[in-house]
Structure formats: structure tokens, C-alpha cells
Amino acid sequence: MFLTAAFGMIATLTAAAVTFADESLDYKVKYKWGLIHKQAGHATVTLKNVGDEYVVQLTAASEPWADKFFEVRDTLNGVISRPDFRSKFYEKIAHEGGEYKHDTVRFGYIGSKVTGDCTRRVVKKGVERVNQQLSLEAEGTTVDMMSAYYYMRAIPYDKWKPGQSETITIFSGKRKEDLTIKYHGIEDAKSDSKTYRCYHITFIFTSDGGKKTSDDMDAWISADSRRIPIRLEGKLPVGKVHCVYSGQ
């Protein structure tokens, strides 16, 4: 239904220089198609400092009117090592349109090699359709869909030039993808009640062969010390979805 995406560079060095305080950020999820522009859901992203780890979570739900068409109740969990900003664990629990999905990824590191022990289970209409385990491998910077949200905030965009891009790897419970982040420069972006100066970036998801695995996603991240993602926009089969920061 929405959220997130990521970035690149020798990333552990970049991210290790950035720390996050405990936070809870709220978003409105809006659906736009032609003249229709209506709030379709809401999401909250939280981070807690626990020992030398960040424990992070995204919860998202569709609004009552949207439940009649496609009900969504999603939870994403993650654990990130704070000293080097490496992903340690990722979990997605999704209830979408009558389908239940449960993905997990446990990360391992040997030098520059990253491994992911993944499980995936899919149940539809009470029937288990998928129950599988697989192992993923990558070299260099590797994230998941939860750690990507925080990692993209740590990139030093003030040192990047418009048009600059980097490619890293992202693991989900079912596959490995290449994730390219492209920087466009500083722009104004609106939340519900405020306009922010933001870094505008685009996320491009591809397979190893360069084939696109999903539509591009655009994000605007506040160009201040908090680096809050103010807007995220992506395409749906019909219309577009906008995730808009609703905090202060």
C-alpha cells in the first residue's frame, strides 16, 4: 500500500555518524484518482533506543470507508544495530484484502558479504498458498523495507549534487532487489499544515538484470536536523497514493 525506500554509499560510515532519538511520526495516506482526493488510511512509524539497537515499527491501516474495497492492517518490525547502522532483523505482518502474509529476514555479516535467512508464508481465504524459506546474499550496503526509512534520512544530501545517484541492495522475505536512490535537489513540500524545505529523491527498484520490479517512488525529506520524510508518493494500478506527514 505504501511506504518506504532507500539509498546508498559506503553507507555504514555515513549512517554511523547519525543518531536518532526516540520518536513517533504520524502520516495520512491519501488516495488520488482524477477528481477523487480522499484520505484512505493512516500510518505511524516509531523508533526506540534499546541498548545498542534501534527497535523500529510501522503500523498502517485503511480507513473504514476504504475497508469496504480493500482492507489493510499492516505491521512492519525491525531491529537495527546503532553503532554501524546494519539491519539485524525485519518482519512484515500484512492483512490485505483478505490475504495474510508473514515475512521475516534475519541478517548476517562476514566482511562485506551480507546474508539474509528469509521465511515467507501466505494464507488466502483460509488456505496456505506459500510456506517457504530461502537464503539471500549480497555484497556491500544492504537494507530492508523498515531500515530503509531511517537510512535514507542519514544520507548527506547537502554534499550531493542534483542528478547524483547510488545503488544498494534491499532484502524482503521473497527476493533481493537493487535499489537506486536519485537526488534531485532542494524543493518545497507541503504537509497538512506546513511547508518544508526538503531534499527531493526518487527510489528506483530493479532486479539484477536491470528490469524494474515496481514503479518508482518519490520522497521529500526535510532539510533540517530532524530529516523527517514529509511526503512519499507512488503509483497504484489505478490512481496514486500520497503519504503525508501529519505531525508538527
C-alpha positions as CSV (number, residue, x, y, z in Angstrom):
1,M,0.0,0.0,0.0
2,F,2.8,2.4,0.6
3,L,5.9,3.3,2.4
4,T,9.3,3.2,2.2
5,A,12.6,3.1,0.2
6,A,16.3,3.7,0.5
7,F,19.8,5.0,-0.6
8,G,23.4,4.2,-1.0
9,M,27.2,4.8,-0.4
10,I,29.6,3.2,1.8
11,A,26.7,3.5,4.0
12,T,27.7,2.2,7.3
13,L,30.2,5.0,7.7
14,T,27.6,7.6,6.7
15,A,24.9,6.3,8.9
16,A,27.1,5.6,11.9
17,A,27.6,9.4,12.2
18,V,23.9,10.0,12.5
19,T,21.9,9.1,15.6
20,F,18.1,9.1,16.2
21,A,16.3,10.0,19.4
22,D,13.1,8.1,20.3
23,E,10.3,9.3,18.1
24,S,6.9,8.6,16.7
25,L,5.9,10.1,13.4
26,D,2.3,10.1,12.1
27,Y,1.2,10.0,8.4
28,K,-2.0,10.3,6.5
29,V,-2.4,8.1,3.4
30,K,-4.3,9.8,0.7
31,Y,-5.7,8.3,-2.5
32,K,-5.8,10.4,-5.6
33,W,-7.5,9.5,-8.9
34,G,-8.9,12.2,-11.2
35,L,-11.1,14.4,-9.1
36,I,-11.1,12.0,-6.2
37,H,-8.6,13.0,-3.4
38,K,-9.5,11.3,-0.1
39,Q,-7.7,10.0,3.0
40,A,-7.6,6.3,2.6
41,G,-5.6,5.3,5.6
42,H,-3.1,6.3,8.3
43,A,0.3,5.1,9.5
44,T,2.6,5.6,12.4
45,V,6.4,5.0,12.4
46,T,8.2,4.7,15.8
47,L,11.8,4.3,16.9
48,K,13.0,3.3,20.3
49,N,16.6,3.2,21.6
50,V,17.1,-0.1,23.3
51,G,20.7,-0.8,24.4
52,D,22.9,-0.5,21.3
53,E,19.9,-1.1,19.0
54,Y,17.2,0.8,17.3
55,V,13.8,-1.0,17.6
56,V,11.6,0.3,14.9
57,Q,8.0,-0.3,13.8
58,L,5.5,0.8,11.2
59,T,1.8,0.3,11.7
60,A,-0.7,1.1,8.9
61,A,-4.4,0.7,8.5
62,S,-7.0,1.7,5.9
63,E,-9.9,4.0,6.8
64,P,-13.4,2.5,7.4
65,W,-14.7,3.7,4.0
66,A,-11.7,2.1,2.2
67,D,-12.1,-1.2,4.2
68,K,-15.2,-1.9,2.0
69,F,-13.0,-2.0,-1.1
70,F,-9.6,-3.2,0.2
71,E,-9.0,-3.6,4.0
72,V,-5.4,-3.1,5.1
73,R,-3.8,-3.8,8.5
74,D,0.0,-4.0,8.2
75,T,2.8,-4.1,10.8
76,L,6.5,-3.9,9.9
77,N,9.1,-4.5,12.6
78,G,12.8,-4.1,12.5
79,V,16.0,-4.1,14.6
80,I,19.0,-2.1,13.6
81,S,22.5,-2.0,15.1
82,R,23.1,1.5,16.2
83,P,26.9,1.7,16.1
84,D,27.2,0.7,12.4
85,F,23.5,1.0,11.3
86,R,23.3,-2.6,10.0
87,S,20.0,-4.3,9.7
88,K,19.7,-7.3,12.1
89,F,16.0,-8.4,11.8
90,Y,13.0,-7.5,9.6
91,E,9.4,-8.7,9.8
92,K,6.3,-7.9,7.8
93,I,2.8,-9.0,9.0
94,A,0.2,-8.0,6.5
95,H,-3.5,-8.4,6.3
96,E,-4.5,-7.0,2.9
97,G,-7.7,-7.7,1.0
98,G,-8.4,-10.9,2.8
99,E,-4.9,-12.2,2.3
100,Y,-2.4,-12.8,5.2
101,K,1.4,-12.5,4.6
102,H,4.2,-13.0,7.1
103,D,7.8,-12.4,6.0
104,T,10.9,-12.4,8.2
105,V,14.6,-11.7,7.4
106,R,17.5,-12.4,9.7
107,F,20.7,-10.7,8.6
108,G,24.3,-12.0,8.9
109,Y,27.6,-10.4,8.1
110,I,31.0,-11.8,7.0
111,G,33.3,-8.9,5.9
112,S,31.5,-7.2,3.0
113,K,29.2,-10.1,2.5
114,V,25.6,-9.8,3.7
115,T,23.3,-12.8,4.1
116,G,19.6,-13.0,4.7
117,D,17.8,-16.0,6.1
118,C,14.2,-15.5,5.0
119,T,10.8,-17.1,5.6
120,R,7.6,-16.3,3.8
121,R,4.1,-17.5,4.5
122,V,0.9,-16.6,2.6
123,V,-2.6,-17.6,3.5
124,K,-5.6,-16.7,1.3
125,K,-9.2,-17.5,2.2
126,G,-8.0,-19.8,4.9
127,V,-5.8,-21.8,2.6
128,E,-2.0,-21.7,2.9
129,R,-0.7,-20.8,-0.5
130,V,3.0,-20.2,0.3
131,N,5.3,-21.6,3.0
132,Q,8.9,-21.2,2.1
133,Q,12.4,-20.5,3.3
134,L,15.3,-19.0,1.2
135,S,18.7,-17.6,1.6
136,L,19.8,-14.3,0.0
137,E,23.3,-12.9,-0.4
138,A,24.7,-9.5,-1.4
139,E,27.9,-7.5,-1.3
140,G,28.1,-4.1,0.4
141,T,25.3,-2.0,1.8
142,T,22.1,-3.9,2.3
143,V,18.8,-2.8,3.9
144,D,15.2,-4.0,4.4
145,M,12.0,-2.1,3.9
146,M,12.0,-0.9,7.5
147,S,15.6,0.1,8.0
148,A,15.4,1.9,4.6
149,Y,13.1,4.5,6.1
150,Y,15.7,5.6,8.6
151,Y,18.8,5.0,6.5
152,M,17.5,7.4,3.8
153,R,17.4,10.1,6.4
154,A,21.1,9.7,7.2
155,I,22.4,10.4,3.7
156,P,24.4,13.6,3.5
157,Y,22.3,15.2,0.7
158,D,24.0,18.6,1.4
159,K,27.1,17.1,-0.1
160,W,25.3,15.5,-3.1
161,K,24.7,17.3,-6.4
162,P,21.3,17.1,-8.3
163,G,21.3,14.1,-10.5
164,Q,23.7,12.1,-8.3
165,S,22.6,8.5,-7.6
166,E,23.8,5.4,-5.8
167,T,22.6,1.8,-5.9
168,I,22.4,-0.6,-3.0
169,T,20.6,-3.9,-2.1
170,I,17.3,-4.5,-0.4
171,F,16.1,-7.8,1.0
172,S,12.5,-8.7,1.6
173,G,11.1,-12.1,2.6
174,K,10.8,-13.2,-1.0
175,R,13.6,-11.6,-3.0
176,K,16.7,-9.5,-3.4
177,E,16.4,-6.2,-5.4
178,D,18.7,-3.4,-6.5
179,L,17.6,-0.1,-5.0
180,T,18.8,3.1,-6.6
181,I,18.3,6.5,-5.0
182,K,18.5,9.6,-7.2
183,Y,18.8,13.1,-5.7
184,H,17.0,16.0,-7.5
185,G,17.9,18.9,-5.2
186,I,16.0,21.1,-2.7
187,E,12.3,21.8,-3.1
188,D,9.4,23.0,-1.0
189,A,6.9,20.3,0.1
190,K,3.7,20.6,2.0
191,S,2.4,18.6,4.9
192,D,-1.2,19.1,6.1
193,S,-0.4,22.4,7.9
194,K,3.1,23.5,7.0
195,T,5.5,23.9,4.1
196,Y,9.1,22.5,4.5
197,R,12.3,22.9,2.6
198,C,13.1,19.4,1.5
199,Y,15.5,17.1,-0.3
200,H,13.7,15.5,-3.2
201,I,14.7,12.0,-4.0
202,T,13.4,9.1,-6.2
203,F,13.6,5.4,-5.4
204,I,14.1,3.0,-8.3
205,F,13.6,-0.7,-7.8
206,T,15.2,-3.2,-10.2
207,S,16.2,-6.8,-10.4
208,D,19.8,-8.0,-11.0
209,G,19.2,-7.7,-14.8
210,G,18.1,-4.1,-14.5
211,K,14.4,-4.9,-15.0
212,K,12.1,-2.7,-13.0
213,T,10.3,-4.7,-10.2
214,S,7.9,-1.9,-9.2
215,D,7.1,1.7,-10.1
216,D,9.4,4.5,-8.9
217,M,8.6,6.2,-5.6
218,D,9.3,9.9,-4.8
219,A,10.1,11.3,-1.3
220,W,10.7,14.7,0.2
221,I,12.8,14.8,3.3
222,S,13.0,17.9,5.5
223,A,16.3,19.7,5.0
224,D,16.9,20.2,8.8
225,S,18.3,18.4,11.7
226,R,15.3,16.0,12.1
227,R,15.3,14.8,8.5
228,I,11.6,13.9,8.6
229,P,10.1,12.3,5.4
230,I,7.4,14.9,4.7
231,R,5.8,13.3,1.6
232,L,6.1,9.9,-0.2
233,E,4.3,9.4,-3.5
234,G,3.8,6.3,-5.6
235,K,1.6,4.9,-8.3
236,L,-1.2,2.3,-7.9
237,P,-2.7,0.2,-10.8
238,V,-5.5,2.9,-10.7
239,G,-4.5,6.4,-9.3
240,K,-1.8,7.4,-6.9
241,V,-1.1,7.2,-3.2
242,H,0.4,10.0,-1.2
243,C,1.8,9.6,2.4
244,V,1.8,13.0,4.1
245,Y,3.4,13.8,7.4
246,S,0.7,14.9,9.8
247,G,2.9,15.9,12.8
248,Q,4.4,19.3,13.7
